[in-house]
Every structure is written in C-alpha cells, then in structure tokens.
Amino acid sequence: ELPKAVIDLSAIRQNAIKIKNCLGSAKFCAVVKSDAYGHGLVKVADAVSDIADYFAVSSLSEAACLRFCGIQKPVLCLLPVSDVFSAYINDVSICVSCHDDFLKIESAAKEKNIYPKLHFAINTGMNRLGYDDVRILKSDAISSLSNGFTVEGVFSHFYNSAEEASVKKQYERFLPFLN
C-alpha cells in the first residue's frame, strides 16, 4: 500500500493564527504557491482566508483559481508574469525581479494603458531572482510611480531560516532596499 499524507487544515489554521499573533501590526501573507506546497491551494486558502491579509502564488493560473473560488484578498504572483493584462484584470500584484522584467512590464502596461500593482523582489542570497543593486531598484520604483503604477512593497526569500547567522546576514542585505 502506498504511503498517505493526511492534511490537517485545523493545524494549518492554528499555525496561521500563531504567526499572525507574532506580527503585531505587520501584514501576514499566506504563501499558497505550488498548490499550497501540495496541501491543496483552495482548501488551505479557505482555511486561513480570515487570518491572512494577503496570498502569494507562483503563477497566474493559481491566482485566477483563487479568484474563481471567491478569494477576494490581495494576491501576489511571486514569479515573473508574462501576461500583464491577465494579472491586471484579475487584480493580481506582479513580482518585478530585475530591470529587464520591469521594462517588459512597463511596455506591456503602456500598450494596454493599464497600471498594475507591483512588488519588487530582492535577492538576499538565494540567487534565483531579485534585484541585487539598490540603485537600479530605486530607479525602477521611481519610474513606476511616476508612470502611474502602484508599488505595494518589496520582498525577499530567506534561504536558510534555521541558521541565525544566515538570517541576520540576509536581513542586513535586505534593509538598504527598504529605504
């Protein structure tokens, strides 16, 4: 007989409550990408929808699925988006991970006369995606604001949360991007 995983949505919900309680006034983004890491995108989102302030997904199809299933909270697509119009009409925030991505998004948005919401990804050491240079990010952020885009925030992905020294180093790398 094959092994079987049992997903306890009440445990996921309790974990979300504990996280939310630790955040103070900070917002809580429930990352439900990749089918909520195999736990069920819609089931997990429904289980924490009254706790989470935001949801993060890996693709526009996941974002559209959340919208289709009635999730109204803000949604951020963590990976670069090629269909800016679909992101815009589904009210999905777009990840911008480098200057080239920004130029593509800017061009597509101007072509359709739309102004999507943006989040800028910061590379703090994982080296998969994200801005490395504060000056380039600042230039792109200023350009996006002056062109009518909404800049909602910046984010990173800490690659080694178990090692305190590593987390501190990544956090210190992130701080200049917040300014």
C-alpha positions in Angstrom: 0.0 0.0 0.0 1.3 3.5 -0.9 2.1 6.0 1.9 -0.7 8.5 2.5 -0.4 12.1 3.7 -3.2 13.4 5.8 -3.6 17.2 5.7 -5.0 18.7 8.9 -6.5 22.0 7.9 -7.2 22.9 11.6 -3.5 22.6 12.3 -2.6 24.8 9.4 -5.2 27.3 10.6 -3.7 27.2 14.2 -0.2 27.8 12.8 -1.5 30.8 10.8 -3.1 32.2 13.9 0.2 31.8 15.8 2.1 33.6 13.0 -0.4 36.4 12.8 -0.3 36.9 16.6 3.5 37.3 16.4 3.4 40.0 13.7 2.0 43.0 15.6 0.8 45.5 13.0 2.7 43.8 10.1 0.6 42.1 7.5 0.5 38.4 7.1 1.0 36.9 3.6 0.0 33.2 3.4 2.2 31.6 0.7 0.0 29.1 -1.0 2.1 28.6 -4.1 2.5 25.3 -5.9 -0.9 24.1 -4.8 -0.1 25.2 -1.2 3.0 23.0 -1.3 0.8 20.1 -2.3 -1.7 20.6 0.6 -4.4 22.0 -1.7 -4.5 25.6 -2.9 -8.2 26.4 -2.4 -8.6 24.3 0.8 -5.7 26.0 2.5 -6.6 29.4 1.3 -10.2 28.9 2.6 -8.9 27.7 5.9 -6.8 30.8 6.5 -8.7 33.4 4.5 -10.0 35.3 7.6 -6.5 35.3 9.1 -4.3 36.2 6.1 -4.0 39.7 4.8 -2.5 38.6 1.5 -1.9 35.4 -0.5 1.1 34.6 -2.6 1.1 32.2 -5.5 3.6 31.1 -8.1 1.5 31.5 -11.3 -1.3 33.5 -12.8 -3.4 30.3 -13.1 -3.1 29.8 -9.3 -4.2 33.4 -8.8 -7.1 33.0 -11.2 -8.1 29.8 -9.3 -8.2 31.8 -6.0 -10.3 34.5 -7.6 -12.7 32.0 -9.2 -13.2 30.3 -5.8 -14.1 33.6 -4.2 -10.9 34.7 -2.6 -11.0 38.5 -2.6 -7.9 39.2 -0.5 -4.9 40.7 -2.3 -2.9 38.1 -4.3 0.8 38.4 -5.3 2.3 36.3 -8.0 5.8 35.5 -6.8 7.3 34.6 -10.2 7.7 36.9 -13.1 4.5 37.4 -15.1 4.4 37.4 -18.9 0.7 38.3 -19.3 0.4 41.7 -17.6 -3.1 42.2 -18.8 -4.4 39.0 -17.1 -2.7 40.0 -13.9 -4.3 43.4 -14.1 -7.9 42.2 -14.8 -7.6 39.6 -12.0 -6.3 42.2 -9.6 -3.1 40.3 -9.0 0.1 42.1 -7.9 3.1 41.4 -10.1 6.6 40.5 -9.0 9.4 42.5 -10.5 12.7 40.7 -10.1 15.1 42.7 -12.3 15.3 45.7 -14.6 14.6 43.7 -17.7 11.4 42.4 -16.2 10.4 45.9 -15.2 10.9 47.1 -18.8 8.8 44.3 -20.2 6.0 45.0 -17.6 6.2 48.7 -18.3 6.0 48.2 -22.1 3.0 45.8 -21.8 1.2 48.1 -19.4 1.7 51.2 -21.6 0.5 49.2 -24.6 -2.8 48.4 -22.9 -3.0 51.6 -20.8 -3.2 49.7 -17.6 -1.3 50.2 -14.3 -0.8 47.0 -12.3 0.3 46.7 -8.8 4.0 45.8 -8.3 6.1 44.2 -5.7 9.9 44.2 -6.1 11.8 41.1 -5.3 15.2 41.5 -3.6 18.0 38.9 -3.8 19.3 38.5 -0.3 21.4 35.4 -1.1 19.2 32.8 -2.7 20.4 34.0 -6.1 17.4 32.8 -8.1 15.7 36.1 -8.6 15.6 39.6 -7.3 17.3 42.9 -7.5 21.0 43.0 -6.4 21.5 46.7 -6.8 19.7 49.2 -4.7 20.3 52.0 -7.3 18.6 50.0 -10.1 15.6 49.2 -7.8 15.3 52.8 -6.8 15.3 53.9 -10.4 12.7 51.4 -11.4 10.5 52.2 -8.4 10.6 55.9 -9.1 9.8 55.3 -12.8 6.9 53.0 -11.9 5.4 55.6 -9.5 5.8 58.4 -12.0 4.1 56.3 -14.7 1.0 55.5 -12.6 1.9 52.1 -11.3 1.1 51.2 -7.6 4.2 50.0 -5.8 2.9 47.8 -2.9 6.1 46.7 -1.5 9.4 44.7 -1.6 10.0 41.2 -0.5 12.7 38.6 -0.3 13.0 34.9 0.4 15.4 33.9 3.1 17.0 30.7 2.0 18.3 29.4 5.4 15.9 30.3 8.2 17.3 27.6 10.6 20.7 29.3 11.0 20.5 32.5 12.9 23.8 34.0 11.5 22.5 33.3 8.0 19.1 35.0 8.7 20.9 38.0 10.2 23.1 38.4 7.1 20.2 38.1 4.7 18.1 40.6 6.8 21.0 43.1 6.8 21.3 42.7 3.0 17.5 43.4 2.7 17.5 46.6 4.9 19.0 49.0 2.3 16.3 48.1 -0.1 13.6 49.2 2.3 14.8 52.8 2.2 
